[in-house]
Structures are given as C-alpha cells and as structure tokens.
Amino acid sequence: MPIIINLDVMLAKRKMRSTELAEKLGITTANLSIIKTGKAKAIRLTTLEAICEILDCQPADILEYVKGEE
C-alpha cells in the first residue's frame, strides 16, 4: 500500500506506549494495532485529529505517501 503509517515513530518520539494512546483515544489496543500496522482500510478524521492532539503532531507526521514502483 502506498500509504505508510508512522504511528510507532511518533509514539517513540513522545515516549508513549500504545496502550496509553488507545486508552486516551477510547479505543481498544486491538483497533489501534490495526491502524498502526496499516491494515485499516480507513481512519476517521476525528480519530486522526485525536491522535494528533494527544501526540502534539501533524497528520503528515503519521501518514506518509510513498509512490509505487512503475
């Protein structure tokens, strides 16, 4: 998939564990894991906004577009 999720990077920079972020977001660790691994087909903008609020970052810090090979 050409969209890379860099949530682990931001969690490490903020010295926060996945369980803590999931708790603050009000979602299960399993659902957060689906987002982190890129297996989610979509993410709500409200969820993205909450992640950015909690981690004090921009959406571009979490989502990265990588052009596919031609």
C-alpha positions as CSV (number, residue, x, y, z in Angstrom):
1,M,0.0,0.0,0.0
2,P,1.4,3.4,-0.9
3,I,0.3,5.0,2.4
4,I,2.7,4.3,5.3
5,I,1.6,4.7,8.9
6,N,4.3,6.1,11.1
7,L,2.4,5.9,14.4
8,D,5.1,3.8,16.1
9,V,7.7,6.5,15.3
10,M,5.6,9.3,16.8
11,L,4.8,7.1,19.9
12,A,8.6,6.5,20.4
13,K,9.3,10.3,20.0
14,R,6.7,11.1,22.6
15,K,7.8,8.2,24.8
16,M,4.2,6.8,25.0
17,R,3.0,3.3,24.8
18,S,0.3,2.0,22.5
19,T,-1.8,1.0,25.5
20,E,-1.7,4.6,26.8
21,L,-2.7,6.1,23.4
22,A,-5.5,3.6,23.0
23,E,-6.8,4.5,26.4
24,K,-6.7,8.2,25.7
25,L,-8.4,7.7,22.4
26,G,-11.1,5.5,23.9
27,I,-10.4,2.6,21.5
28,T,-9.1,-0.9,22.1
29,T,-5.5,-1.8,21.7
30,A,-6.5,-4.3,19.0
31,N,-8.1,-1.5,17.0
32,L,-5.1,0.8,17.5
33,S,-2.9,-2.1,16.3
34,I,-4.9,-2.4,13.1
35,I,-4.3,1.3,12.5
36,K,-0.6,1.1,13.4
37,T,0.1,-1.9,11.1
38,G,-1.6,-0.3,8.1
39,K,-4.3,-3.0,7.9
40,A,-7.1,-0.4,8.4
41,K,-8.9,0.4,5.2
42,A,-9.9,3.8,6.6
43,I,-9.4,6.1,9.6
44,R,-11.9,8.6,10.8
45,L,-10.8,12.2,10.6
46,T,-12.0,12.6,14.2
47,T,-9.6,9.7,15.2
48,L,-6.8,11.2,13.3
49,E,-7.5,14.6,14.9
50,A,-7.5,13.0,18.4
51,I,-4.2,11.2,17.7
52,C,-2.6,14.5,16.5
53,E,-4.0,16.3,19.6
54,I,-2.6,13.6,22.0
55,L,0.8,13.3,20.3
56,D,1.1,17.0,19.5
57,C,1.8,16.4,15.9
58,Q,0.5,16.9,12.4
59,P,-1.2,14.3,10.2
60,A,1.9,14.3,7.9
61,D,3.9,13.1,10.9
62,I,1.8,10.0,11.0
63,L,0.7,9.4,7.3
64,E,3.3,9.2,4.5
65,Y,2.6,8.6,0.8
66,V,5.2,6.5,-1.0
67,K,4.9,6.4,-4.8
68,G,4.7,2.9,-6.1
69,E,7.2,1.4,-8.4
70,E,6.4,1.6,-12.1
